[in-house]
Amino acid sequence: MKTTMETHPMDELKGKLKDILKVVPSGSNIYYIDYPLHDNGGDLLIMKGTEKFFEDYNINVLARYCINDFPKKITIPKDCTIVLHGGGNFGDLYPNYQGLRERIIQRYPNHRIVILPQTIYFENQSECDKSAAIINNHKDIHLFVRDKVSLELAHEKFSSCNLYLSPDMAHQLWPIVSLKESSKEMLCFLRLDKEANGSQERKELKSDNDYQDWGTLYTFREQLTIKIISKMISLKGRVGIRLPMNSIWYLYSEHLLNKALNLFGTYKMVKTSRLHGHILSCLMDKPHILVDNSYGKNSNYYHTWTFRCKNAQLNISGN
C-alpha cells in the first residue's frame, strides 16, 4: 500500500499567499509603497518575502517608495496597482505609517489599492472611525489581514473594502535552511518596545542562554548606517542626490537579515514575543515557544495559522 506524504503546514501557508494573485495577477504593473527602512528585522523579513512573491509571480514593480521619500505630488499611471506593504502598523500605534496609508487612499481614488497582510489594532475608537471614513470612501481597496480578530474588526468598520484573510508575506521565504550549527541552548528574543507584554519576566538565565531583540541585535555602527541611508533617501528628491539609495538599502538589508538568520541558527530553541521571531523560527522549522505581545497579536496569529506547526508552542502567560 502506498503512503502519502503529509503536507507541511508551512507549505500550505506559502500556497495560501497565491490568493493575492486574484487582485494582483501575474504580469501586473505595480507601485510598491511603504517598504521598511529601519532596524526591525521582522519588517525586513516581510519585505524580503514580498519581493520574492513579486519575483515568483512575475509582478512588475515600476517604482518603490518608503515613508521617507514618497513624493507629495506624483502621477501614477492609471493601469498600475498601488500595493502597500504589510505588517503590524495598521492602526493608531504607529500614526506616521497609518497617515501615509490614508493619504494615498485619498489621493488616488481611481486606482486599485491593495494592502498586503496586516494586523489591525486601534487603541482609540475615534481614530478607528476616522480611518474607516477615509477607507470606505474608496471603491477599489483590497485589504488582506493576518488574523481572524483583525478580519472581524475589518468587517465591522471597513464596509466598502474587499477583505481577505491571509498569512504574513514572510511565508513566501519558506523554507529557510540555516548555515549555522545549533550549538547553544536557548535564545530569548523578547520585545523591548511598547508592544511588550507586561507579564514578561526578566529572570536571570544560565550562561548558555541569551537575551536579544531587534534593537540589541544590531550594533551602534549598523544602526548608524541605517540612519544615514534613511536620511539620504529622505533628501534625495530635494537636493538631487544621484546615488541609487533604494538599491543600497536593499543590499544592506540583506546583511541585516543574514545576521538574524545566523543568530537564530546558532540556537537549538527560541523563546520569543516577536511575531517574526515566531515566523522566522517556523521558516527555519526550529523548536520555539511563542509569548504573546501586549494586545494579543501573536496568539491571534498562532490560532489563525501556525497552530499546526509541530515545532511551535504558544505560552500566553509569558512565564
Buried (B, 14 or more C-beta within 10 A) or exposed (E): EEEEEEEBBBEEBBEBBEEBEEBBEEEBBBBBBBBBBBBBBBBBBBBBBBBBBBEEBEBEBEBBBBBBBBEEEEEBEEEBBBBBBBBBBBBBBBEEBBEBBBEBBEEBEEBBBBBBBBBBBBEEEEBBEBBBEBBBEBEBBBBBBBBBBBBEBBEEBBEEBBBBBBBBBBBBBBEBEBEEEBEBBBBBBBBBEEBBBEEBEEEEEEEEBBEBBBEEBBEEEBBEBBEEBBEBBBBBEEEEEEEEBBEBBBEBBEEBBEBBBEBBBBBBBBBBBBBBBBBBBBBBBBBBBBBBBBBBBBBBBBBBBBEEBEBBEBEBEBE
